[in-house]
């Protein structure tokens, strides 16, 4: 399995973990649903990347871009590192990895 697809799997797993932790700590159903939904869409990108590496990885990078924007903007408003700052960093790292993987992927 290539680096980009591994990145998608790890990122999806972290989204699930974040949602479950949000639910466990604050009883936030929104966190749980958002974490599971994000992971599901990232797994769709993973599946797409199996047949069309460039397209699937680019879709994953787009998702990471959207999530990074969401988490970073929420961090800027609240200044709470958990979860917004942490997942902002995770999303930016995932974005950079997925952009690099997309550029290296063969169509």
C-alpha positions as semicolon CSV with decimal commas, in nm:
position;residue;x (nm);y (nm);z (nm)
1;X;0,000;0,000;0,000
2;X;0,134;0,343;-0,091
3;X;0,199;0,642;0,134
4;X;-0,107;0,841;0,021
5;X;-0,354;0,563;0,090
6;X;-0,194;0,496;0,428
7;X;-0,232;0,867;0,505
8;X;-0,604;0,848;0,421
9;X;-0,652;0,547;0,650
10;X;-0,464;0,704;0,941
11;X;-0,647;1,034;0,897
12;X;-0,985;0,855;0,889
13;X;-0,892;0,661;1,203
14;X;-0,793;0,984;1,383
15;X;-1,125;1,144;1,287
16;X;-1,313;0,849;1,441
17;X;-1,099;0,862;1,755
18;X;-1,157;1,237;1,785
19;X;-1,532;1,194;1,749
20;X;-1,543;0,915;2,006
21;X;-1,332;1,114;2,253
22;X;-1,555;1,419;2,204
23;X;-1,858;1,205;2,275
24;X;-1,698;1,030;2,575
25;X;-1,575;1,353;2,737
26;X;-1,855;1,598;2,660
27;X;-2,140;1,372;2,546
28;X;-2,120;1,559;2,216
29;X;-2,328;1,373;1,962
30;X;-2,223;1,634;1,704
31;X;-1,855;1,540;1,754
32;X;-1,931;1,172;1,717
33;X;-2,141;1,217;1,402
34;X;-1,890;1,461;1,249
35;X;-1,598;1,227;1,325
36;X;-1,775;0,926;1,178
37;X;-1,898;1,119;0,872
38;X;-1,549;1,260;0,808
39;X;-1,398;0,914;0,836
40;X;-1,657;0,770;0,600
41;X;-1,585;1,030;0,331
42;X;-1,209;0,977;0,377
43;X;-1,263;0,603;0,333
44;X;-1,448;0,680;0,009
45;X;-1,140;0,874;-0,104
46;X;-0,927;0,572;-0,004
47;X;-1,147;0,342;-0,212
48;X;-1,133;0,584;-0,506
49;X;-0,753;0,590;-0,480
50;X;-0,739;0,214;-0,536
51;X;-0,874;0,247;-0,891
52;X;-0,774;0,607;-0,968
53;X;-0,478;0,702;-0,745
54;X;-0,449;1,063;-0,859
55;X;-0,822;1,131;-0,837
56;X;-0,873;0,960;-0,500
57;X;-0,573;1,126;-0,341
58;X;-0,672;1,466;-0,481
59;X;-1,021;1,418;-0,336
60;X;-0,864;1,327;0,000
61;X;-0,644;1,637;-0,017
62;X;-0,952;1,849;-0,087
63;X;-1,126;1,697;0,217
64;X;-0,819;1,764;0,432
65;X;-0,816;2,124;0,305
66;X;-1,181;2,170;0,406
67;X;-1,128;2,012;0,747
68;X;-0,810;2,212;0,809
69;X;-0,999;2,531;0,729
70;X;-1,278;2,432;0,965
71;X;-1,053;2,336;1,256
72;X;-0,813;2,628;1,218
73;X;-1,094;2,883;1,194
74;X;-1,260;2,734;1,502
75;X;-0,928;2,745;1,686
76;X;-0,882;3,111;1,593
77;X;-1,225;3,190;1,741
78;X;-1,199;2,982;2,060
79;X;-0,823;2,950;2,120
80;X;-0,893;2,600;2,255
81;X;-0,615;2,367;2,150
82;X;-0,833;2,063;2,212
83;X;-0,979;1,959;1,979
84;X;-0,959;2,242;1,726
85;X;-0,587;2,320;1,741
86;X;-0,480;1,957;1,748
87;X;-0,705;1,851;1,462
88;X;-0,610;2,165;1,272
89;X;-0,248;2,051;1,287
90;X;-0,342;1,691;1,198
91;X;-0,546;1,816;0,901
92;X;-0,268;2,042;0,771
93;X;-0,015;1,756;0,796
94;X;-0,260;1,523;0,618
95;X;-0,316;1,789;0,352
96;X;0,057;1,827;0,287
97;X;0,107;1,449;0,272
98;X;-0,188;1,402;0,037
99;X;-0,082;1,684;-0,195
100;X;0,266;1,531;-0,216
101;X;0,119;1,186;-0,279
102;X;-0,115;1,324;-0,545
103;X;0,172;1,492;-0,728
104;X;0,367;1,164;-0,727
105;X;0,074;0,939;-0,820
106;X;0,035;0,793;-1,161
107;X;-0,312;0,825;-1,309
